[in-house]
């Protein structure tokens, strides 16, 4: 297994369209739609609970989904 130093890891930055969301912690929900074979995103959410509730509803329907956190 290859080990990477933390300073060599590429980091992605989310720049929200809504200026009021800039600089805040944001939660993006991703799900993999098996019917269309596409990766679909929803959000950004300011509330962790809201993002996780939506993710859990997809998981209960057996839809692969996860939340990514972007720290502003």
PQR file of N, CA, C, O and H, with PARSE charges and radii, in Angstrom:
ATOM      1  N   UNK A   1       0.844  -1.175   0.000 -0.4000 1.5000
ATOM      2  CA  UNK A   1       0.000   0.000   0.000 -0.0000 2.0000
ATOM      3  C   UNK A   1       0.889   1.238   0.000  0.5500 1.7000
ATOM      4  O   UNK A   1       1.902   1.287   0.698 -0.5500 1.4000
ATOM      5  N   UNK A   2       0.511   2.207  -0.767 -0.4000 1.5000
ATOM      6  CA  UNK A   2       1.285   3.440  -0.857 -0.0000 2.0000
ATOM      7  C   UNK A   2       0.890   4.397   0.254  0.5500 1.7000
ATOM      8  O   UNK A   2      -0.295   4.610   0.513 -0.5500 1.4000
ATOM      9  H   UNK A   2      -0.312   2.167  -1.334  0.4000 1.0000
ATOM     10  N   UNK A   3       1.878   4.963   0.898 -0.4000 1.5000
ATOM     11  CA  UNK A   3       1.624   5.934   1.965 -0.0000 2.0000
ATOM     12  C   UNK A   3       1.909   7.329   1.430  0.5500 1.7000
ATOM     13  O   UNK A   3       2.943   7.559   0.803 -0.5500 1.4000
ATOM     14  H   UNK A   3       2.840   4.790   0.687  0.4000 1.0000
ATOM     15  N   UNK A   4       0.995   8.255   1.676 -0.4000 1.5000
ATOM     16  CA  UNK A   4       1.176   9.629   1.224 -0.0000 2.0000
ATOM     17  C   UNK A   4       1.319  10.538   2.436  0.5500 1.7000
ATOM     18  O   UNK A   4       0.640  10.360   3.447 -0.5500 1.4000
ATOM     19  H   UNK A   4       0.155   8.068   2.186  0.4000 1.0000
ATOM     20  N   UNK A   5       2.194  11.494   2.319 -0.4000 1.5000
ATOM     21  CA  UNK A   5       2.300  12.488   3.378 -0.0000 2.0000
ATOM     22  C   UNK A   5       1.110  13.430   3.271  0.5500 1.7000
ATOM     23  O   UNK A   5       0.610  13.691   2.177 -0.5500 1.4000
ATOM     24  H   UNK A   5       2.745  11.638   1.498  0.4000 1.0000
ATOM     25  N   UNK A   6       0.663  13.933   4.404 -0.4000 1.5000
ATOM     26  CA  UNK A   6      -0.516  14.805   4.416 -0.0000 2.0000
ATOM     27  C   UNK A   6      -0.322  16.059   3.589  0.5500 1.7000
ATOM     28  O   UNK A   6      -1.290  16.565   3.022 -0.5500 1.4000
ATOM     29  H   UNK A   6       1.069  13.721   5.293  0.4000 1.0000
ATOM     30  N   UNK A   7       0.895  16.581   3.497 -0.4000 1.5000
ATOM     31  CA  UNK A   7       1.111  17.799   2.732 -0.0000 2.0000
ATOM     32  C   UNK A   7       1.119  17.546   1.223  0.5500 1.7000
ATOM     33  O   UNK A   7       1.118  18.498   0.443 -0.5500 1.4000
ATOM     34  H   UNK A   7       1.681  16.169   3.958  0.4000 1.0000
ATOM     35  N   UNK A   8       1.128  16.275   0.800 -0.4000 1.5000
ATOM     36  CA  UNK A   8       1.105  15.947  -0.622 -0.0000 2.0000
ATOM     37  C   UNK A   8      -0.295  15.626  -1.137  0.5500 1.7000
ATOM     38  O   UNK A   8      -0.481  15.439  -2.339 -0.5500 1.4000
ATOM     39  H   UNK A   8       1.129  15.502   1.434  0.4000 1.0000
ATOM     40  N   UNK A   9      -1.277  15.561  -0.246 -0.4000 1.5000
ATOM     41  CA  UNK A   9      -2.633  15.211  -0.645 -0.0000 2.0000
ATOM     42  C   UNK A   9      -3.295  16.418  -1.300  0.5500 1.7000
ATOM     43  O   UNK A   9      -3.269  17.522  -0.755 -0.5500 1.4000
ATOM     44  H   UNK A   9      -1.126  15.713   0.731  0.4000 1.0000
ATOM     45  N   UNK A  10      -3.886  16.200  -2.467 -0.4000 1.5000
ATOM     46  CA  UNK A  10      -4.607  17.276  -3.149 -0.0000 2.0000
ATOM     47  C   UNK A  10      -5.926  17.501  -2.440  0.5500 1.7000
ATOM     48  O   UNK A  10      -6.640  16.547  -2.129 -0.5500 1.4000
ATOM     49  H   UNK A  10      -3.907  15.304  -2.909  0.4000 1.0000
ATOM     50  N   UNK A  11      -6.244  18.725  -2.189 -0.4000 1.5000
ATOM     51  CA  UNK A  11      -7.485  19.080  -1.507 -0.0000 2.0000
ATOM     52  C   UNK A  11      -8.368  19.861  -2.468  0.5500 1.7000
ATOM     53  O   UNK A  11      -7.906  20.736  -3.200 -0.5500 1.4000
ATOM     54  H   UNK A  11      -5.663  19.499  -2.442  0.4000 1.0000
ATOM     55  N   UNK A  12      -9.650  19.519  -2.446 -0.4000 1.5000
ATOM     56  CA  UNK A  12     -10.599  20.233  -3.284 -0.0000 2.0000
ATOM     57  C   UNK A  12     -11.282  21.292  -2.449  0.5500 1.7000
ATOM     58  O   UNK A  12     -11.515  21.099  -1.255 -0.5500 1.4000
ATOM     59  H   UNK A  12     -10.025  18.808  -1.851  0.4000 1.0000
ATOM     60  N   UNK A  13     -11.603  22.408  -3.075 -0.4000 1.5000
ATOM     61  CA  UNK A  13     -12.270  23.488  -2.372 -0.0000 2.0000
ATOM     62  C   UNK A  13     -13.596  23.754  -3.063  0.5500 1.7000
ATOM     63  O   UNK A  13     -13.664  23.875  -4.287 -0.5500 1.4000
ATOM     64  H   UNK A  13     -11.414  22.564  -4.044  0.4000 1.0000
ATOM     65  N   UNK A  14     -14.637  23.843  -2.268 -0.4000 1.5000
ATOM     66  CA  UNK A  14     -15.969  24.142  -2.779 -0.0000 2.0000
ATOM     67  C   UNK A  14     -16.199  25.640  -2.668  0.5500 1.7000
ATOM     68  O   UNK A  14     -16.052  26.217  -1.591 -0.5500 1.4000
ATOM     69  H   UNK A  14     -14.581  23.745  -1.275  0.4000 1.0000
ATOM     70  N   UNK A  15     -16.560  26.271  -3.781 -0.4000 1.5000
ATOM     71  CA  UNK A  15     -16.901  27.687  -3.774 -0.0000 2.0000
ATOM     72  C   UNK A  15     -18.387  27.790  -4.081  0.5500 1.7000
ATOM     73  O   UNK A  15     -18.796  27.651  -5.234 -0.5500 1.4000
ATOM     74  H   UNK A  15     -16.680  25.802  -4.657  0.4000 1.0000
ATOM     75  N   UNK A  16     -19.205  28.035  -3.045 -0.4000 1.5000
ATOM     76  CA  UNK A  16     -20.653  28.078  -3.251 -0.0000 2.0000
ATOM     77  C   UNK A  16     -21.078  29.301  -4.051  0.5500 1.7000
ATOM     78  O   UNK A  16     -20.451  30.357  -3.973 -0.5500 1.4000
ATOM     79  H   UNK A  16     -18.873  28.148  -2.108  0.4000 1.0000
ATOM     80  N   UNK A  17     -22.143  29.146  -4.815 -0.4000 1.5000
ATOM     81  CA  UNK A  17     -22.677  30.258  -5.599 -0.0000 2.0000
ATOM     82  C   UNK A  17     -23.305  31.314  -4.709  0.5500 1.7000
ATOM     83  O   UNK A  17     -23.239  32.507  -5.008 -0.5500 1.4000
ATOM     84  H   UNK A  17     -22.653  28.288  -4.878  0.4000 1.0000
ATOM     85  N   UNK A  18     -23.914  30.875  -3.615 -0.4000 1.5000
ATOM     86  CA  UNK A  18     -24.557  31.789  -2.686 -0.0000 2.0000
ATOM     87  C   UNK A  18     -23.498  32.408  -1.773  0.5500 1.7000
ATOM     88  O   UNK A  18     -22.875  31.692  -0.989 -0.5500 1.4000
ATOM     89  H   UNK A  18     -23.968  29.907  -3.373  0.4000 1.0000
ATOM     90  N   UNK A  19     -23.282  33.726  -1.858 -0.4000 1.5000
ATOM     91  CA  UNK A  19     -22.233  34.363  -1.045 -0.0000 2.0000
ATOM     92  C   UNK A  19     -22.421  34.189   0.462  0.5500 1.7000
ATOM     93  O   UNK A  19     -21.441  34.212   1.206 -0.5500 1.4000
ATOM     94  H   UNK A  19     -23.789  34.307  -2.494  0.4000 1.0000
ATOM     95  N   UNK A  20     -23.650  34.017   0.923 -0.4000 1.5000
ATOM     96  CA  UNK A  20     -23.885  33.872   2.367 -0.0000 2.0000
ATOM     97  C   UNK A  20     -23.369  32.536   2.899  0.5500 1.7000
ATOM     98  O   UNK A  20     -23.226  32.378   4.111 -0.5500 1.4000
ATOM     99  H   UNK A  20     -24.447  33.999   0.319  0.4000 1.0000
ATOM    100  N   UNK A  21     -23.087  31.576   2.026 -0.4000 1.5000
ATOM    101  CA  UNK A  21     -22.587  30.263   2.450 -0.0000 2.0000
ATOM    102  C   UNK A  21     -21.066  30.186   2.445  0.5500 1.7000
ATOM    103  O   UNK A  21     -20.498  29.203   2.920 -0.5500 1.4000
ATOM    104  H   UNK A  21     -23.203  31.704   1.041  0.4000 1.0000
ATOM    105  N   UNK A  22     -20.406  31.195   1.921 -0.4000 1.5000
ATOM    106  CA  UNK A  22     -18.941  31.165   1.840 -0.0000 2.0000
ATOM    107  C   UNK A  22     -18.324  31.272   3.226  0.5500 1.7000
ATOM    108  O   UNK A  22     -18.781  32.045   4.067 -0.5500 1.4000
ATOM    109  H   UNK A  22     -20.867  31.994   1.534  0.4000 1.0000
ATOM    110  N   UNK A  23     -17.295  30.495   3.447 -0.4000 1.5000
ATOM    111  CA  UNK A  23     -16.589  30.513   4.720 -0.0000 2.0000
ATOM    112  C   UNK A  23     -17.239  29.667   5.803  0.5500 1.7000
ATOM    113  O   UNK A  23     -16.782  29.680   6.946 -0.5500 1.4000
ATOM    114  H   UNK A  23     -16.924  29.866   2.764  0.4000 1.0000
ATOM    115  N   UNK A  24     -18.293  28.934   5.472 -0.4000 1.5000
ATOM    116  CA  UNK A  24     -18.992  28.106   6.454 -0.0000 2.0000
ATOM    117  C   UNK A  24     -18.775  26.633   6.128  0.5500 1.7000
ATOM    118  O   UNK A  24     -18.392  26.289   5.009 -0.5500 1.4000
ATOM    119  H   UNK A  24     -18.664  28.923   4.543  0.4000 1.0000
ATOM    120  N   UNK A  25     -19.017  25.770   7.099 -0.4000 1.5000
ATOM    121  CA  UNK A  25     -18.943  24.331   6.873 -0.0000 2.0000
ATOM    122  C   UNK A  25     -20.181  23.914   6.093  0.5500 1.7000
ATOM    123  O   UNK A  25     -21.309  24.192   6.502 -0.5500 1.4000
ATOM    124  H   UNK A  25     -19.328  26.048   8.008  0.4000 1.0000
ATOM    125  N   UNK A  26     -19.959  23.243   4.963 -0.4000 1.5000
ATOM    126  CA  UNK A  26     -21.049  22.827   4.090 -0.0000 2.0000
ATOM    127  C   UNK A  26     -21.038  21.315   3.945  0.5500 1.7000
ATOM    128  O   UNK A  26     -19.989  20.674   4.016 -0.5500 1.4000
ATOM    129  H   UNK A  26     -19.043  23.018   4.631  0.4000 1.0000
ATOM    130  N   UNK A  27     -22.217  20.762   3.741 -0.4000 1.5000
ATOM    131  CA  UNK A  27     -22.398  19.317   3.581 -0.0000 2.0000
ATOM    132  C   UNK A  27     -23.039  19.059   2.228  0.5500 1.7000
ATOM    133  O   UNK A  27     -24.107  19.593   1.928 -0.5500 1.4000
ATOM    134  H   UNK A  27     -23.069  21.282   3.683  0.4000 1.0000
ATOM    135  N   UNK A  28     -22.386  18.238   1.410 -0.4000 1.5000
ATOM    136  CA  UNK A  28     -22.899  17.861   0.098 -0.0000 2.0000
ATOM    137  C   UNK A  28     -23.273  16.388   0.159  0.5500 1.7000
ATOM    138  O   UNK A  28     -22.489  15.554   0.612 -0.5500 1.4000
ATOM    139  H   UNK A  28     -21.519  17.804   1.654  0.4000 1.0000
ATOM    140  N   UNK A  29     -24.465  16.081  -0.298 -0.4000 1.5000
ATOM    141  CA  UNK A  29     -24.953  14.707  -0.327 -0.0000 2.0000
ATOM    142  C   UNK A  29     -24.748  14.148  -1.725  0.5500 1.7000
ATOM    143  O   UNK A  29     -25.149  14.766  -2.712 -0.5500 1.4000
ATOM    144  H   UNK A  29     -25.102  16.759  -0.666  0.4000 1.0000
ATOM    145  N   UNK A  30     -24.131  12.990  -1.811 -0.4000 1.5000
ATOM    146  CA  UNK A  30     -23.959  12.298  -3.089 -0.0000 2.0000
ATOM    147  C   UNK A  30     -24.708  10.982  -3.037  0.5500 1.7000
ATOM    148  O   UNK A  30     -24.770  10.327  -1.996 -0.5500 1.4000
ATOM    149  H   UNK A  30     -23.806  12.488  -1.010  0.4000 1.0000
ATOM    150  N   UNK A  31     -25.271  10.606  -4.160 -0.4000 1.5000
ATOM    151  CA  UNK A  31     -25.886   9.283  -4.269 -0.0000 2.0000
ATOM    152  C   UNK A  31     -25.604   8.756  -5.665  0.5500 1.7000
ATOM    153  O   UNK A  31     -25.456   9.513  -6.624 -0.5500 1.4000
ATOM    154  H   UNK A  31     -25.221  11.138  -5.005  0.4000 1.0000
ATOM    155  N   UNK A  32     -25.536   7.439  -5.746 -0.4000 1.5000
ATOM    156  CA  UNK A  32     -25.315   6.793  -7.036 -0.0000 2.0000
ATOM    157  C   UNK A  32     -26.641   6.228  -7.503  0.5500 1.7000
ATOM    158  O   UNK A  32     -27.190   5.312  -6.890 -0.5500 1.4000
ATOM    159  H   UNK A  32     -25.656   6.825  -4.967  0.4000 1.0000
ATOM    160  N   UNK A  33     -27.149   6.781  -8.592 -0.4000 1.5000
ATOM    161  CA  UNK A  33     -28.428   6.355  -9.155 -0.0000 2.0000
ATOM    162  C   UNK A  33     -28.186   5.168 -10.084  0.5500 1.7000
ATOM    163  O   UNK A  33     -27.588   5.316 -11.150 -0.5500 1.4000
ATOM    164  H   UNK A  33     -26.703   7.525  -9.089  0.4000 1.0000
ATOM    165  N   UNK A  34     -28.652   3.992  -9.673 -0.4000 1.5000
ATOM    166  CA  UNK A  34     -28.424   2.775 -10.448 -0.0000 2.0000
ATOM    167  C   UNK A  34     -29.183   2.767 -11.768  0.5500 1.7000
ATOM    168  O   UNK A  34     -28.696   2.217 -12.755 -0.5500 1.4000
ATOM    169  H   UNK A  34     -29.137   3.872  -8.807  0.4000 1.0000
ATOM    170  N   UNK A  35     -30.367   3.368 -11.799 -0.4000 1.5000
ATOM    171  CA  UNK A  35     -31.166   3.364 -13.023 -0.0000 2.0000
ATOM    172  C   UNK A  35     -30.481   4.124 -14.147  0.5500 1.7000
ATOM    173  O   UNK A  35     -30.395   3.634 -15.273 -0.5500 1.4000
ATOM    174  H   UNK A  35     -30.763   3.815 -10.996  0.4000 1.0000
ATOM    175  N   UNK A  36     -29.994   5.320 -13.842 -0.4000 1.5000
ATOM    176  CA  UNK A  36     -29.337   6.123 -14.880 -0.0000 2.0000
ATOM    177  C   UNK A  36     -27.822   5.956 -14.857  0.5500 1.7000
ATOM    178  O   UNK A  36     -27.119   6.495 -15.711 -0.5500 1.4000
ATOM    179  H   UNK A  36     -30.063   5.718 -12.928  0.4000 1.0000
ATOM    180  N   UNK A  37     -27.322   5.203 -13.870 -0.4000 1.5000
ATOM    181  CA  UNK A  37     -25.887   4.985 -13.692 -0.0000 2.0000
ATOM    182  C   UNK A  37     -25.132   6.310 -13.627  0.5500 1.7000
ATOM    183  O   UNK A  37     -24.122   6.511 -14.302 -0.5500 1.4000
ATOM    184  H   UNK A  37     -27.894   4.765 -13.176  0.4000 1.0000
ATOM    185  N   UNK A  38     -25.659   7.214 -12.783 -0.4000 1.5000
ATOM    186  CA  UNK A  38     -25.061   8.532 -12.624 -0.0000 2.0000
ATOM    187  C   UNK A  38     -24.804   8.827 -11.149  0.5500 1.7000
ATOM    188  O   UNK A  38     -25.499   8.332 -10.262 -0.5500 1.4000
ATOM    189  H   UNK A  38     -26.479   7.051 -12.234  0.4000 1.0000
ATOM    190  N   UNK A  39     -23.796   9.638 -10.923 -0.4000 1.5000
ATOM    191  CA  UNK A  39     -23.534  10.168  -9.604 -0.0000 2.0000
ATOM    192  C   UNK A  39     -24.269  11.495  -9.499  0.5500 1.7000
ATOM    193  O   UNK A  39     -24.037  12.404 -10.296 -0.5500 1.4000
ATOM    194  H   UNK A  39     -23.232  10.040 -11.643  0.4000 1.0000
ATOM    195  N   UNK A  40     -25.156  11.605  -8.516 -0.4000 1.5000
ATOM    196  CA  UNK A  40     -26.011  12.782  -8.367 -0.0000 2.0000
ATOM    197  C   UNK A  40     -25.687  13.439  -7.033  0.5500 1.7000
ATOM    198  O   UNK A  40     -25.500  12.753  -6.028 -0.5500 1.4000
ATOM    199  H   UNK A  40     -25.345  10.867  -7.869  0.4000 1.0000
ATOM    200  N   UNK A  41     -25.620  14.777  -7.023 -0.4000 1.5000
ATOM    201  CA  UNK A  41     -25.357  15.488  -5.774 -0.0000 2.0000
ATOM    202  C   UNK A  41     -26.551  16.350  -5.396  0.5500 1.7000
ATOM    203  O   UNK A  41     -27.353  16.744  -6.243 -0.5500 1.4000
ATOM    204  H   UNK A  41     -25.772  15.334  -7.839  0.4000 1.0000
ATOM    205  N   UNK A  42     -26.647  16.631  -4.110 -0.4000 1.5000
ATOM    206  CA  UNK A  42     -27.717  17.471  -3.580 -0.0000 2.0000
ATOM    207  C   UNK A  42     -27.103  18.370  -2.520  0.5500 1.7000
ATOM    208  O   UNK A  42     -26.221  17.942  -1.775 -0.5500 1.4000
ATOM    209  H   UNK A  42     -25.996  16.311  -3.422  0.4000 1.0000
ATOM    210  N   UNK A  43     -27.556  19.593  -2.449 -0.4000 1.5000
ATOM    211  CA  UNK A  43     -27.044  20.533  -1.461 -0.0000 2.0000
ATOM    212  C   UNK A  43     -26.453  21.738  -2.144  0.5500 1.7000
ATOM    213  O   UNK A  43     -26.709  21.961  -3.327 -0.5500 1.4000
ATOM    214  H   UNK A  43     -28.273  19.941  -3.053  0.4000 1.0000
ATOM    215  N   UNK A  44     -25.697  22.494  -1.458 -0.4000 1.5000
ATOM    216  CA  UNK A  44     -25.094  22.272  -0.153 -0.0000 2.0000
ATOM    217  C   UNK A  44     -26.077  22.506   0.987  0.5500 1.7000
ATOM    218  O   UNK A  44     -27.026  23.282   0.873 -0.5500 1.4000
ATOM    219  H   UNK A  44     -25.489  22.312  -0.496  0.4000 1.0000
ATOM    220  N   UNK A  45     -25.818  21.812   2.086 -0.4000 1.5000
ATOM    221  CA  UNK A  45     -26.598  21.958   3.304 -0.0000 2.0000
ATOM    222  C   UNK A  45     -25.729  22.636   4.356  0.5500 1.7000
ATOM    223  O   UNK A  45     -24.544  22.328   4.479 -0.5500 1.4000
ATOM    224  H   UNK A  45     -25.047  21.182   2.179  0.4000 1.0000
ATOM    225  N   UNK A  46     -26.309  23.546   5.104 -0.4000 1.5000
ATOM    226  CA  UNK A  46     -25.609  24.158   6.232 -0.0000 2.0000
ATOM    227  C   UNK A  46     -25.743  23.297   7.481  0.5500 1.7000
ATOM    228  O   UNK A  46     -24.908  23.359   8.383 -0.5500 1.4000
ATOM    229  H   UNK A  46     -27.272  23.796   5.004  0.4000 1.0000
ATOM    230  N   UNK A  47     -26.803  22.492   7.524 -0.4000 1.5000
ATOM    231  CA  UNK A  47     -27.082  21.662   8.686 -0.0000 2.0000
ATOM    232  C   UNK A  47     -26.605  20.227   8.453  0.5500 1.7000
ATOM    233  O   UNK A  47     -27.010  19.572   7.493 -0.5500 1.4000
ATOM    234  H   UNK A  47     -27.481  22.441   6.791  0.4000 1.0000
ATOM    235  N   UNK A  48     -25.746  19.758   9.341 -0.4000 1.5000
ATOM    236  CA  UNK A  48     -25.262  18.372   9.270 -0.0000 2.0000
ATOM    237  C   UNK A  48     -26.428  17.407   9.414  0.5500 1.7000
ATOM    238  O   UNK A  48     -26.512  16.406   8.702 -0.5500 1.4000
ATOM    239  H   UNK A  48     -25.416  20.290  10.121  0.4000 1.0000
ATOM    240  N   UNK A  49     -27.334  17.720  10.348 -0.4000 1.5000
ATOM    241  CA  UNK A  49     -28.472  16.832  10.595 -0.0000 2.0000
ATOM    242  C   UNK A  49     -29.364  16.685   9.361  0.5500 1.7000
ATOM    243  O   UNK A  49     -29.835  15.589   9.060 -0.5500 1.4000
ATOM    244  H   UNK A  49     -27.266  18.533  10.926  0.4000 1.0000
ATOM    245  N   UNK A  50     -29.591  17.775   8.657 -0.4000 1.5000
ATOM    246  CA  UNK A  50     -30.432  17.725   7.455 -0.0000 2.0000
ATOM    247  C   UNK A  50     -29.790  16.848   6.385  0.5500 1.7000
ATOM    248  O   UNK A  50     -30.465  16.033   5.758 -0.5500 1.4000
ATOM    249  H   UNK A  50     -29.208  18.666   8.902  0.4000 1.0000
ATOM    250  N   UNK A  51     -28.489  17.017   6.178 -0.4000 1.5000
ATOM    251  CA  UNK A  51     -27.778  16.214   5.179 -0.0000 2.0000
ATOM    252  C   UNK A  51     -27.798  14.733   5.544  0.5500 1.7000
ATOM    253  O   UNK A  51     -28.019  13.878   4.686 -0.5500 1.4000
ATOM    254  H   UNK A  51     -27.941  17.680   6.688  0.4000 1.0000
ATOM    255  N   UNK A  52     -27.569  14.434   6.820 -0.4000 1.5000
ATOM    256  CA  UNK A  52     -27.524  13.039   7.259 -0.0000 2.0000
ATOM    257  C   UNK A  52     -28.915  12.399   7.247  0.5500 1.7000
ATOM    258  O   UNK A  52     -29.042  11.207   6.968 -0.5500 1.4000
ATOM    259  H   UNK A  52     -27.390  15.128   7.517  0.4000 1.0000
ATOM    260  N   UNK A  53     -29.947  13.173   7.544 -0.4000 1.5000
ATOM    261  CA  UNK A  53     -31.313  12.642   7.456 -0.0000 2.0000
ATOM    262  C   UNK A  53     -31.636  12.208   6.033  0.5500 1.7000
ATOM    263  O   UNK A  53     -32.183  11.130   5.799 -0.5500 1.4000
ATOM    264  H   UNK A  53     -29.844  14.142   7.770  0.4000 1.0000
ATOM    265  N   UNK A  54     -31.283  13.077   5.090 -0.4000 1.5000
ATOM    266  CA  UNK A  54     -31.544  12.764   3.686 -0.0000 2.0000
ATOM    267  C   UNK A  54     -30.728  11.557   3.241  0.5500 1.7000
ATOM    268  O   UNK A  54     -31.233  10.701   2.515 -0.5500 1.4000
ATOM    269  H   UNK A  54     -30.839  13.953   5.281  0.4000 1.0000
ATOM    270  N   UNK A  55     -29.463  11.480   3.673 -0.4000 1.5000
ATOM    271  CA  UNK A  55     -28.615  10.340   3.332 -0.0000 2.0000
ATOM    272  C   UNK A  55     -29.216   9.054   3.895  0.5500 1.7000
ATOM    273  O   UNK A  55     -29.287   8.042   3.197 -0.5500 1.4000
ATOM    274  H   UNK A  55     -29.052  12.175   4.263  0.4000 1.0000
ATOM    275  N   UNK A  56     -29.647   9.092   5.154 -0.4000 1.5000
ATOM    276  CA  UNK A  56     -30.237   7.905   5.774 -0.0000 2.0000
ATOM    277  C   UNK A  56     -31.502   7.459   5.064  0.5500 1.7000
ATOM    278  O   UNK A  56     -31.767   6.260   4.974 -0.5500 1.4000
ATOM    279  H   UNK A  56     -29.589   9.914   5.721  0.4000 1.0000
ATOM    280  N   UNK A  57     -32.294   8.408   4.554 -0.4000 1.5000
ATOM    281  CA  UNK A  57     -33.506   8.016   3.820 -0.0000 2.0000
ATOM    282  C   UNK A  57     -33.144   7.286   2.525  0.5500 1.7000
ATOM    283  O   UNK A  57     -33.833   6.345   2.130 -0.5500 1.4000
ATOM    284  H   UNK A  57     -32.079   9.382   4.627  0.4000 1.0000
ATOM    285  N   UNK A  58     -32.066   7.716   1.867 -0.4000 1.5000
ATOM    286  CA  UNK A  58     -31.622   7.004   0.669 -0.0000 2.0000
ATOM    287  C   UNK A  58     -31.068   5.625   1.025  0.5500 1.7000
ATOM    288  O   UNK A  58     -31.324   4.652   0.316 -0.5500 1.4000
ATOM    289  H   UNK A  58     -31.507   8.481   2.188  0.4000 1.0000
ATOM    290  N   UNK A  59     -30.310   5.537   2.120 -0.4000 1.5000
ATOM    291  CA  UNK A  59     -29.750   4.254   2.529 -0.0000 2.0000
ATOM    292  C   UNK A  59     -30.843   3.258   2.904  0.5500 1.7000
ATOM    293  O   UNK A  59     -30.707   2.061   2.647 -0.5500 1.4000
ATOM    294  H   UNK A  59     -30.102   6.328   2.696  0.4000 1.0000
ATOM    295  N   UNK A  60     -31.922   3.742   3.508 -0.4000 1.5000
ATOM    296  CA  UNK A  60     -33.043   2.861   3.840 -0.0000 2.0000
ATOM    297  C   UNK A  60     -33.723   2.325   2.578  0.5500 1.7000
ATOM    298  O   UNK A  60     -34.336   1.259   2.604 -0.5500 1.4000
ATOM    299  H   UNK A  60     -32.033   4.714   3.717  0.4000 1.0000
ATOM    300  N   UNK A  61     -33.611   3.076   1.465 -0.4000 1.5000
ATOM    301  CA  UNK A  61     -34.153   2.633   0.180 -0.0000 2.0000
ATOM    302  C   UNK A  61     -33.123   1.807  -0.593  0.5500 1.7000
ATOM    303  O   UNK A  61     -33.338   1.448  -1.750 -0.5500 1.4000
ATOM    304  H   UNK A  61     -33.113   3.943   1.444  0.4000 1.0000
ATOM    305  N   UNK A  62     -31.993   1.511   0.076 -0.4000 1.5000
ATOM    306  CA  UNK A  62     -30.892   0.738  -0.511 -0.0000 2.0000
ATOM    307  C   UNK A  62     -30.249   1.449  -1.698  0.5500 1.7000
ATOM    308  O   UNK A  62     -29.872   0.827  -2.690 -0.5500 1.4000
ATOM    309  H   UNK A  62     -31.819   1.802   1.016  0.4000 1.0000
ATOM    310  N   UNK A  63     -30.134   2.778  -1.568 -0.4000 1.5000
ATOM    311  CA  UNK A  63     -29.454   3.599  -2.563 -0.0000 2.0000
ATOM    312  C   UNK A  63     -28.122   4.031  -1.957  0.5500 1.7000
ATOM    313  O   UNK A  63     -28.087   4.619  -0.876 -0.5500 1.4000
ATOM    314  H   UNK A  63     -30.440   3.284  -0.761  0.4000 1.0000
ATOM    315  N   UNK A  64     -27.038   3.740  -2.651 -0.4000 1.5000
ATOM    316  CA  UNK A  64     -25.707   4.103  -2.172 -0.0000 2.0000
ATOM    317  C   UNK A  64     -25.616   5.628  -2.068  0.5500 1.7000
ATOM    318  O   UNK A  64     -25.814   6.332  -3.058 -0.5500 1.4000
ATOM    319  H   UNK A  64     -27.066   3.262  -3.529  0.4000 1.0000
ATOM    320  N   UNK A  65     -25.318   6.135  -0.873 -0.4000 1.5000
ATOM    321  CA  UNK A  65     -25.230   7.576  -0.678 -0.0000 2.0000
ATOM    322  C   UNK A  65     -24.247   7.896   0.434  0.5500 1.7000
ATOM    323  O   UNK A  65     -24.000   7.077   1.319 -0.5500 1.4000
ATOM    324  H   UNK A  65     -25.157   5.563  -0.068  0.4000 1.0000
ATOM    325  N   UNK A  66     -23.684   9.113   0.376 -0.4000 1.5000
ATOM    326  CA  UNK A  66     -22.722   9.539   1.373 -0.0000 2.0000
ATOM    327  C   UNK A  66     -22.694  11.060   1.420  0.5500 1.7000
ATOM    328  O   UNK A  66     -23.163  11.735   0.504 -0.5500 1.4000
ATOM    329  H   UNK A  66     -23.885   9.779  -0.343  0.4000 1.0000
ATOM    330  N   UNK A  67     -22.135  11.588   2.509 -0.4000 1.5000
ATOM    331  CA  UNK A  67     -22.034  13.032   2.716 -0.0000 2.0000
ATOM    332  C   UNK A  67     -20.561  13.418   2.730  0.5500 1.7000
ATOM    333  O   UNK A  67     -19.737  12.752   3.357 -0.5500 1.4000
ATOM    334  H   UNK A  67     -21.754  11.040   3.254  0.4000 1.0000
ATOM    335  N   UNK A  68     -20.243  14.508   2.027 -0.4000 1.5000
ATOM    336  CA  UNK A  68     -18.904  15.067   2.027 -0.0000 2.0000
ATOM    337  C   UNK A  68     -18.954  16.412   2.743  0.5500 1.7000
ATOM    338  O   UNK A  68     -19.839  17.229   2.486 -0.5500 1.4000
ATOM    339  H   UNK A  68     -20.913  15.048   1.518  0.4000 1.0000
ATOM    340  N   UNK A  69     -18.003  16.635   3.640 -0.4000 1.5000
ATOM    341  CA  UNK A  69     -17.950  17.874   4.418 -0.0000 2.0000
ATOM    342  C   UNK A  69     -16.872  18.772   3.845  0.5500 1.7000
ATOM    343  O   UNK A  69     -15.728  18.354   3.664 -0.5500 1.4000
ATOM    344  H   UNK A  69     -17.285  15.972   3.849  0.4000 1.0000
ATOM    345  N   UNK A  70     -17.250  20.019   3.560 -0.4000 1.5000
ATOM    346  CA  UNK A  70     -16.306  21.044   3.115 -0.0000 2.0000
ATOM    347  C   UNK A  70     -16.206  22.085   4.211  0.5500 1.7000
ATOM    348  O   UNK A  70     -17.202  22.728   4.544 -0.5500 1.4000
ATOM    349  H   UNK A  70     -18.179  20.359   3.707  0.4000 1.0000
ATOM    350  N   UNK A  71     -15.037  22.262   4.770 -0.4000 1.5000
ATOM    351  CA  UNK A  71     -14.830  23.279   5.802 -0.0000 2.0000
ATOM    352  C   UNK A  71     -14.454  24.586   5.129  0.5500 1.7000
ATOM    353  O   UNK A  71     -13.461  24.669   4.406 -0.5500 1.4000
ATOM    354  H   UNK A  71     -14.228  21.741   4.499  0.4000 1.0000
ATOM    355  N   UNK A  72     -15.270  25.612   5.380 -0.4000 1.5000
ATOM    356  CA  UNK A  72     -15.054  26.941   4.780 -0.0000 2.0000
ATOM    357  C   UNK A  72     -13.839  27.555   5.286  0.5500 1.7000
ATOM    358  O   UNK A  72     -13.501  28.671   4.892 -0.5500 1.4000
ATOM    359  H   UNK A  72     -16.077  25.545   5.967  0.4000 1.0000
TER
END
